[in-house]
């Protein structure tokens, strides 16, 4: 029994580099400047997307964007484009890419890559290897943005 436990411990050491890691890159297929396939099997929930956009530790979209649909927000940013009418400017697939990683569409943007977990700079240790938004939260934000006609 001891020999088996020792063998398993040695195997664990050698196989550890091949185990799934928290910082495995998030992968999605980009086609013509968009992510055509949903990131989850669940449809996005606009009410949850609204919460993500207002929450400081999540999207915090109002820090940079003016969002007329969020009238209850005391402060709204003015350094990024207004999100009013964004549903008419971009398709669902384009919005999914912009929310996931805007730098793939707008290389010079300062907008964070909300659904990326590798290659990031100046990340607090407790957030290393983790995206800002989950796949479901991206879908929720996109669903809420699609209500902005």
Backbone torsions as a table, in degrees:
resi	resn	phi	psi	omega
1	UNK	NA	-41.5	178.6
2	UNK	-63.4	-39.4	179.9
3	UNK	-63.5	-40.7	179.4
4	UNK	-64.6	-43.3	178.6
5	UNK	-62.0	-41.6	178.1
6	UNK	-63.8	-43.0	178.5
7	UNK	-62.0	-43.0	-179.9
8	UNK	-65.5	-37.0	178.1
9	UNK	-64.3	-43.0	178.4
10	UNK	-63.8	-43.1	178.4
11	UNK	-60.7	-41.6	-178.9
12	UNK	-60.3	-40.1	179.3
13	UNK	-64.2	-43.5	-177.8
14	UNK	-76.0	-28.8	-178.3
15	UNK	-90.5	-13.2	-177.1
16	UNK	-52.6	-42.3	-179.3
17	UNK	-63.0	-18.9	-177.7
18	UNK	-98.4	-3.1	-179.6
19	UNK	-74.3	157.0	177.0
20	UNK	-62.6	135.0	-178.0
21	UNK	-118.8	155.1	179.4
22	UNK	-64.1	-26.4	-177.3
23	UNK	-99.8	18.1	170.8
24	UNK	-59.0	136.9	-175.7
25	UNK	-61.9	140.4	172.2
26	UNK	-74.0	130.0	-176.8
27	UNK	-120.1	133.6	172.0
28	UNK	-144.2	153.6	-176.6
29	UNK	-91.0	121.2	178.0
30	UNK	-99.8	126.7	179.3
31	UNK	-129.0	120.2	177.9
32	UNK	50.5	48.2	176.5
33	UNK	70.3	29.4	-178.8
34	UNK	-154.6	162.6	172.5
35	UNK	-110.1	97.0	-172.5
36	UNK	-70.6	-28.6	-177.2
37	UNK	-95.7	135.7	175.5
38	UNK	-56.8	150.5	-179.3
39	UNK	-81.5	-12.4	-178.5
40	UNK	-138.0	167.6	175.6
41	UNK	-85.3	-15.8	178.1
42	UNK	-88.3	135.1	174.9
43	UNK	-66.8	154.9	178.0
44	UNK	-67.6	148.6	179.7
45	UNK	-111.5	111.5	-177.6
46	UNK	-56.9	-36.7	179.9
47	UNK	-64.7	-40.9	176.9
48	UNK	-68.1	-37.6	177.4
49	UNK	-62.3	-38.5	176.3
50	UNK	-59.2	-45.1	179.2
51	UNK	-61.9	-44.7	179.1
52	UNK	-59.3	-44.1	-177.5
53	UNK	-65.2	-28.6	-178.7
54	UNK	-90.6	-16.1	-172.6
55	UNK	-86.7	123.8	-176.6
56	UNK	-56.9	-38.6	-178.0
57	UNK	-88.0	3.9	177.9
58	UNK	-116.3	-111.8	-177.4
59	UNK	-73.5	-46.9	-178.3
60	UNK	48.2	39.3	-175.7
61	UNK	-57.8	-32.0	-176.9
62	UNK	-70.8	-9.5	176.4
63	UNK	-66.6	-30.3	-177.8
64	UNK	-117.1	-33.3	-175.3
65	UNK	-101.6	145.8	167.5
66	UNK	-84.1	128.2	-177.3
67	UNK	-127.8	87.8	-177.4
68	UNK	-54.7	-29.2	179.5
69	UNK	-67.6	-16.0	-179.0
70	UNK	-105.9	62.8	-176.3
71	UNK	-60.6	-26.4	-177.5
72	UNK	-74.2	-11.7	-179.6
73	UNK	-72.9	124.1	-178.8
74	UNK	-65.5	-37.6	-178.1
75	UNK	-123.7	138.0	173.3
76	UNK	-135.0	136.2	-176.0
77	UNK	-71.3	163.2	179.9
78	UNK	-133.7	12.2	-178.2
79	UNK	-92.8	-11.8	179.0
80	UNK	-121.2	164.5	-179.1
81	UNK	-59.6	148.5	174.3
82	UNK	-63.7	145.0	178.5
83	UNK	-92.0	1.8	176.5
84	UNK	-61.8	126.6	179.2
85	UNK	77.4	8.5	-176.5
86	UNK	-61.0	-28.5	179.5
87	UNK	-66.0	-24.4	178.1
88	UNK	-88.3	-19.2	-178.1
89	UNK	-88.7	-28.5	-175.7
90	UNK	-133.7	148.6	174.4
91	UNK	-75.8	168.1	175.7
92	UNK	-57.9	-43.6	-178.9
93	UNK	-64.1	-38.1	177.6
94	UNK	-68.5	-41.7	177.9
95	UNK	-62.6	-38.2	178.9
96	UNK	-59.8	-41.2	178.1
97	UNK	-68.4	-44.3	-177.7
98	UNK	-61.6	-44.0	179.7
99	UNK	-69.6	-39.6	-178.4
100	UNK	-66.8	-50.8	-177.9
101	UNK	-159.8	86.1	-176.4
102	UNK	-59.0	-25.4	-178.8
103	UNK	-63.7	-22.0	177.6
104	UNK	-72.8	-23.1	178.1
105	UNK	-102.9	-38.6	-178.4
106	UNK	-125.2	87.2	-172.4
107	UNK	-55.0	-31.8	-177.3
108	UNK	-89.7	3.0	-175.3
109	UNK	-68.0	152.6	173.5
110	UNK	-96.6	-0.3	178.9
111	UNK	-63.1	131.9	-179.7
112	UNK	-64.7	154.1	171.9
113	UNK	-83.4	95.3	-172.4
114	UNK	-68.4	-25.1	-177.5
115	UNK	-123.6	55.4	176.4
116	UNK	-137.5	145.7	-177.1
117	UNK	-133.0	4.5	176.0
118	UNK	-131.7	156.4	178.9
119	UNK	74.0	18.3	179.9
120	UNK	-89.6	154.5	-179.3
121	UNK	-117.2	150.6	176.6
122	UNK	54.0	52.3	180.0
123	UNK	-103.7	132.1	176.4
124	UNK	-60.1	142.3	-175.5
125	UNK	-52.4	-36.9	-178.4
126	UNK	-70.9	-13.2	178.8
127	UNK	-107.6	-1.5	-179.4
128	UNK	-57.3	129.4	178.1
129	UNK	78.7	8.6	-179.0
130	UNK	-120.1	139.8	175.7
131	UNK	-77.2	160.1	176.1
132	UNK	-68.2	-44.2	-179.9
133	UNK	-118.3	142.0	174.0
134	UNK	-74.4	169.4	176.8
135	UNK	-58.1	-42.0	-179.1
136	UNK	-66.5	-39.1	178.5
137	UNK	-64.7	-36.7	175.4
138	UNK	-60.7	-47.8	179.8
139	UNK	-61.7	-37.5	178.5
140	UNK	-65.2	-44.9	179.0
141	UNK	-62.7	-43.8	179.1
142	UNK	-60.8	-42.4	178.5
143	UNK	-61.0	-40.2	178.2
144	UNK	-68.8	-42.8	178.7
145	UNK	-60.5	-32.2	-179.9
146	UNK	-68.5	-10.4	176.3
147	UNK	-88.1	-4.4	-176.7
148	UNK	-89.7	77.7	179.6
149	UNK	-86.4	NA	NA
